[in-house]
Amino acid sequence: MHTNRTPMQPLVALQALRRLIADPEQTQEVFTVIRALSGPALQDGYIRFADTEVGQRILREDIDLLDTLQDQDSLGALPANTLGRHYLNFVTSQNISADGLVEASEDGEFNQLEGGIKRFGMRQRDMHDLWHTLTQYGRDELGEVCLLAFTYAQTKNRGVGVICLTGCLKLVEHYGMGVFKAAWHAYRDGKKAAWLPAQDWEHLLSLPIDQVRQTLHLQAPEEYRELQGTLAPA
């Protein structure tokens, strides 16, 4: 299987990281860092994905997860306890949409990819807010850092790990060293969980969220909640 392994670009990552630190709202810089330091992570993930029944069907039928996540009418028609409704409530309450990640990653993120690996890369990108919903890590800075630690355990992408570490160092000022404990537990939970990139999200969206969490071996983020509640930034 030919996948064109991506060369590491540490200087590109460093420049993007500096811009991101200067302005954390520049979400596109996150994708620049991830792309520059990803190495074989995307290719290895694609090979693993393509070896699963779900992955083979998605690649064969060219299924686009974004289509499902953008269909708010269908998500809103699901029972209140389902993953789909919880996801819809999450993105609505945060005033975000699946399109936001697409726009942030547009500058070259998948331009050099094609075929199945492009489909896999876009699908993995579009899962981000589903992972927020399932892991219960919020979109506050601590929640994003913890989700990055969880994501690093799932994807082995060095760029994700670097951004997570940078975020931890930044948040020490507000949360103390407890931020590293919270991130470590998130990483540990990511290692224990089922491999989320190969899940049949189109089907799981219709199931009760508690059932999905149990099936995927997802733990409640107790360390994050405790730190968020007792040492929240002023």
C-alpha positions in Angstrom: 0.0 0.0 0.0 1.7 3.2 -1.2 1.2 6.1 1.3 3.9 8.7 0.7 5.4 9.2 4.2 5.5 12.8 5.3 9.0 14.3 6.1 9.4 16.0 9.4 9.6 19.8 9.3 10.7 21.0 12.7 11.5 24.6 11.7 8.1 25.0 10.1 6.5 23.6 13.3 8.6 25.9 15.5 7.5 29.0 13.6 3.9 28.0 13.7 4.1 27.2 17.4 5.4 30.7 18.1 2.5 32.2 16.2 0.1 30.0 18.1 1.5 31.0 21.5 1.3 34.7 20.5 -2.3 34.2 19.4 -4.0 31.1 20.6 -7.1 31.9 18.5 -5.1 31.1 15.3 -6.4 27.5 15.1 -4.9 27.0 11.6 -1.4 27.0 13.3 -2.4 23.9 15.2 -2.8 22.0 11.9 0.5 23.4 10.7 2.3 22.0 13.7 0.6 18.7 13.4 1.3 18.4 9.7 4.9 19.4 10.2 5.6 16.9 12.9 3.3 14.1 12.1 5.9 11.9 10.5 4.4 8.5 9.7 1.4 8.9 12.1 -1.2 9.6 9.4 0.1 6.9 7.1 0.3 4.3 9.9 -3.2 5.2 11.0 -4.5 4.8 7.5 -3.0 1.4 7.1 -4.5 0.3 10.4 -7.9 1.8 9.4 -7.9 0.2 6.0 -7.4 -3.2 7.7 -10.7 -2.9 9.6 -14.2 -3.8 8.3 -15.5 -0.3 9.1 -12.5 1.3 7.4 -12.9 -0.9 4.3 -16.6 -0.1 3.9 -16.0 3.7 4.4 -13.2 3.7 1.8 -15.1 1.5 -0.6 -18.3 3.6 -0.4 -16.4 6.9 0.0 -18.5 7.8 3.1 -18.0 11.4 4.4 -18.5 11.8 8.2 -18.9 15.5 7.7 -22.1 15.0 5.8 -23.6 13.3 8.8 -22.3 15.9 11.3 -23.6 18.8 9.2 -27.2 17.3 9.1 -28.5 19.0 12.2 -32.1 18.2 11.3 -31.4 14.4 11.5 -29.3 14.8 14.6 -32.0 16.9 16.3 -34.6 14.2 15.5 -32.6 11.6 17.5 -33.7 10.7 21.1 -32.3 13.0 23.8 -30.0 10.4 25.3 -28.1 9.5 22.1 -24.6 10.5 21.1 -26.0 12.4 18.2 -28.2 14.7 20.3 -25.4 15.2 22.8 -23.0 16.1 20.0 -25.6 18.5 18.6 -26.2 20.1 22.0 -22.4 20.5 22.4 -21.7 22.2 19.1 -24.8 24.4 19.5 -24.0 25.5 23.0 -20.4 26.3 21.9 -21.6 28.1 18.8 -19.4 26.0 16.6 -19.9 23.6 13.7 -18.0 20.8 12.0 -17.3 23.4 9.2 -15.0 25.3 11.6 -12.4 22.5 11.6 -12.6 22.2 7.8 -11.9 26.0 7.4 -9.0 25.9 9.9 -7.3 23.1 8.1 -7.9 24.3 4.5 -4.4 25.8 4.0 -2.7 22.8 2.5 -3.7 20.3 5.2 -4.9 17.7 2.7 -4.0 19.2 -0.6 -1.1 16.8 -1.2 -3.2 13.8 -0.3 -5.5 11.7 -2.4 -7.7 8.7 -2.4 -8.2 6.7 0.8 -5.6 8.4 2.9 -7.2 11.7 2.2 -10.6 10.3 3.2 -9.1 8.9 6.4 -7.3 12.2 7.3 -10.5 14.2 6.8 -12.5 11.7 8.8 -10.1 11.8 11.7 -10.1 15.6 11.7 -13.9 15.7 11.7 -14.1 13.5 14.8 -12.6 16.1 17.1 -15.8 17.5 18.6 -17.3 14.0 18.8 -14.3 13.1 21.0 -15.0 16.2 23.1 -18.6 15.1 23.5 -17.7 11.5 24.5 -14.6 12.2 26.7 -16.4 15.1 28.4 -13.4 17.3 28.0 -14.6 20.9 27.5 -13.4 23.5 25.0 -11.7 25.5 27.8 -7.9 25.6 27.6 -7.5 22.8 30.2 -10.1 20.6 28.4 -8.4 21.1 25.0 -5.0 20.2 26.5 -6.4 17.0 28.0 -8.1 16.1 24.8 -4.8 16.6 23.0 -3.2 14.2 25.4 -6.0 11.7 24.8 -5.6 12.2 21.0 -1.9 11.7 21.2 -2.4 8.3 22.8 -4.8 7.4 20.0 -2.9 8.8 17.0 0.8 8.8 18.0 1.1 12.1 16.2 4.2 13.9 17.6 2.7 17.3 16.5 -0.3 16.7 18.8 2.1 15.7 21.6 4.1 18.9 21.2 1.0 21.1 21.2 -0.2 19.3 24.3 3.1 19.8 26.1 3.2 23.5 25.1 -0.3 23.9 26.5 0.6 22.2 29.8 3.5 24.6 30.2 1.3 27.6 29.6 -1.4 26.4 32.0 1.0 25.8 34.9 0.7 29.5 35.7 -3.1 29.0 36.4 -3.4 25.4 37.5 0.0 24.5 39.0 1.6 21.1 38.3 -1.8 19.4 38.5 -2.2 20.2 34.8 0.4 17.5 34.0 -1.4 15.0 36.1 -4.7 15.8 34.4 -3.0 15.5 31.0 -1.3 12.2 32.0 -4.6 10.7 33.0 -6.1 11.8 29.7 -3.2 10.1 27.9 -3.7 7.0 30.0 -7.4 6.9 29.2 -6.7 7.3 25.5 -4.4 4.3 25.7 -7.1 2.2 27.4 -9.9 3.2 25.1 -10.9 1.5 21.9 -9.2 2.9 18.8 -11.7 5.7 17.9 -10.5 6.5 14.3 -11.9 3.1 13.2 -15.4 3.4 14.8 -18.6 3.5 12.9 -19.6 6.9 14.0 -22.6 7.1 11.6 -24.1 4.2 13.5 -22.9 5.2 17.0 -24.5 8.6 16.8 -27.9 6.9 17.0 -27.1 5.0 20.2 -27.4 6.1 23.9 -24.2 8.0 24.8 -23.6 6.0 28.0 -23.7 2.8 26.0 -21.2 4.2 23.5 -18.9 5.3 26.3 -19.1 1.8 27.9 -18.5 0.1 24.6 -15.5 2.2 23.7 -14.0 1.9 27.3 -14.1 5.7 27.9 -13.7 6.8 31.5 -15.1 9.9 33.2 -12.4 12.7 33.3 -12.3 13.0 37.1 -8.8 14.7 37.3 -9.8 17.3 34.8 -13.1 18.0 36.6 -11.4 18.3 39.9 -8.7 20.6 38.7 -11.2 22.7 36.6 -13.5 23.1 39.6 -11.0 23.9 42.4 -8.2 25.7 40.6 -10.0 27.5 37.8 -8.2 30.6 36.4 -9.3 33.9 37.7 
